[in-house]
Amino acid sequence: MPKFFVKQKQIKEKTIEIKEEDVKHIRNVLRKDIDDEIEICNIDNGNNYKCKIKQINKENIICEIIGHIESRAESKIYVDIYQGLPKADKMELIIQKSVELGVYRIIPTNMKRCIVKIDAKEEYKKIERWQKISEVAAKQCGRDIIPKVENITSIKNISDNKQYDAIIVAYEEERENTLKYELTKLKNMKKEKYNIGIVIGPEGGIDKEEIETLKNSGAKIVTLGQRILRTETVALNILSIIMYELEESII
């Protein structure tokens, strides 16, 4: 069943109003008609509704709520990815696949070895485009939220952030500490939910000074194995392993 996202203000008692681009998609691409059923998710609280189309207008579509849908699309493992700014096509791939694999937020990060430099004038447009990619991916894979792409941050801001159970940094020069070891420590905590930050370098990797800054703030520096992965591969690798390893430890 096709799934669409709305905000709380679009829901009124037993009806939901769909607006903007989704109207064209429902009407012209999916060719839905009166009394056809669709799934609608309230992105403000994650509630899912089974709905029947009652009106198809030029500017909006009015749907009747006919039931609630219990969804298990969202994990209690909240993973934020701090991605060192890569080239544009790589960032789009990282966002798309990370959303499919369950990322909670994606935070583009300016690092010393970033080839790409984005000034303040470009940042808004970039974030807007990246957020749209996140939205499309969330719809495609049936998420209950649209993971947010935040404004560009810095290593210092990551180091000052104390909201996580662990900040894990993938570093090609680390030889001993493994991702599995750090995840085993998290599993032993036996929590109802986990908050994890993942730091990934750009094409040129993370500078040693940045590694020291992160390490001194308590971040866990890990190796991902003997092979050096491309930056666009790292998020997919780590997310898959985290979800596999920690899901069963949720209490």
N, C-alpha and C positions, 0 to 999 in steps of 0.2 A: 504494500500500500504506500503511495507517495507520501512523503513527510515534509511539512513546512513549519517554519518558525514564526511566532508572533510575540509581541510584548503584552504585558498584563493589561495595558490600557486598550488593547484591541478586543478584549474579552468582556462581554456584558451578559451576565446571567447565563442564558442558554445559547447564546450566539457568539460567533467569532468573525471578525472582519479581517480579510486578507487584502493587502494593498501592494502597490508598487510593482516591482518586477515579477513577483510570484503570480500576479493576476495574468500576465501575458503567458507565463509558463504553463499555468493550469489550463488556460483557455486555448492557446494556440499550439503548444507543443504536446501536452498530454491529451488535449482535446476532451477534457472532462465536461460533463453535462449535469443538468439538474438531477439531484438524487444520487449522484455518484459519491462514493465515500473516499475520504482522505484522512491522514493522520496529521494532527497539529500539535506542536510542542510550544509551551509557554517558556521562553528562554529566561524569564525572570525567576521562575521557581522549579523548572524541570518537569512540570506536569504534562502528561500526554493525553490527548483526547481523540476519540474516534468521532469523526464528523461527517455530516451529509451536506452536500452543496444545495443551498436553497435559492440563491440568486447569483447570476453572473452578469455583472455590469462592466462598463468600460473602465471605470476607475477602481472598482473593488469587487470582491466576491464575499457573499455572506453565507456562513456555514452554521448549521445547527449541531450542537453537541449532543451526541446520542450515547456516549459512554466514555469511560476512562480506560486508559491502557496502562497496565503495569509494565514499566520498562526496566531492563537491567543493562542498558547500554553504558551507563556511567559506573566507573570504578570508584572505590574509596581510596585509591592511590592517586594522589594529586601530584603530577609531575610538571614542573615548569622547566622549559628548555631555554637556556641562555646561549643563543647561537651567535658566534663570532660572524660578523657580516661577510657573507660570501658573494659571489657574483649573482646577479638577479635570477637567472634561471635555476640556479641551485637552491636559492632561498625559497622559491616557489615550490620546488619539489619537496624540500624539507618540511614546509608548512603542510602541504597536502598529505603527505604520508604520516607525519606526526599526529595530525588530527585523526586519521584513520586508526592509528595505534593507541589513541587514548590520552594524548597530551592535554594538560589543563590550560596552560598559557605558553606562549612563545614570546621571548623577549630578545629582540635583536640587540647585539652587544658590540660596541666599538672596541677593538683591541689593536695593539701596536702593529701587528702583522696583517691587518685587514687591507686587502688590495682596494676594496670598494670604500669610498668616502662619500657620505651623504650629508649634505648641508641642511640647515633648518628649513630652507624653502622646499627642498625635495622630500623631506621626511614625511610630511602630512600625506602627500600623494602616494608615497611608497607604502605607508602603513595602511592607508585606505585600500590599496590594491591587495596587499597581503591579507587584510581582514576579509576581503571578498573571497579569496582563495580558501581561507579557513571555513567560511560559511558554506561554500559549495561542497567542500569535502565533508563537512558535518552532515549536510543533508544527504549526501550520497551514501554515507555509511551508517546513518540512523542514530547519530548522537542526540543526546537530550540537551546539550549546550552547544554554543558556538565558541570554541576556544578563542580567547582574545589575543591579538597580536599587540603587544604593548609598545610604547615609545622606546626609542633606542636608549640603552643604558651603558654603564661603564663597569669595569672590573671593581673599582672602588665601591660602587653602589651594591654590587653583589656581596662583597666582603662585609659590608655593614649590615646586611640582611640577616636577621636572626629568627625568621619565621619557620625555618625548615628543620625537620628531623635530621637531615643530612644534605650537604651540598657536595656533589660528586663531580670531579673534574677528570675528563678523559685526556690523558697526556701521553704522547708517543714515547717520551724518554723515561717514563716510569717503568721499572722492571719487576718489582716485587709485589706491591699491593694490588690486589685484583678486585674487580667489580663484584665477583661472587663473595669474596670475604666481607666487603662492606655491606652487601645485601643480607648476608647471614646475620650480621650484627643487628640489622634492622628487623629481621624476622624474629629474632629472640626478644625483641621489645614487646611483641604480641599486642599491637594497638588496634583500635577500631578504625583508624585511618592513618595514612602516611602522607607527609608533605615533603617532597624531595625536589631539590634544585639540581639540574644537570648543566654543566658548563662545557661547551664545545668550541674549539678553536676554528678559525677560518682556514682557507687553503694553506696558509703559511704556518699554521699551528699557533700555539700559545707561547708568548715570550716567557723566558725564565723568570724575569722580574715579576710578571703577572702571576706566575705559578707560586712564587714565594709569598706574594700578597695574599693570595687565596689560602695557601697552606697556613699562614700565620693567623688567619681568621677562623681556622678550624675546618676548612674544606678538606675533603678526602680525595687525594690524587690517586688515580687508578690506571692500570694498564688494561687494554682490551685484547691483549694477545700479542703474538709475534709479528703480525702484519700491520702495517700502517694503513688505516682506512681513510678514504676520502671524507671530507667534511660532511658531504650530503649522505654518507652511509652511517655515520656515527649515531645520529639521533634514532634512526630506525633500529640499529643494533641494540642500543641501550634500552630504549623503550620496550622492545620485545622481551628482553631479558628481565627487566624490572617487573613487568606485568605477570610474566610467567612465575617468577620466583616469589613474589610477595602476595599475590591474590589469595593463596591458600592460608596465609598467616593472619589474615584479617579476622578479628574475633567478633 
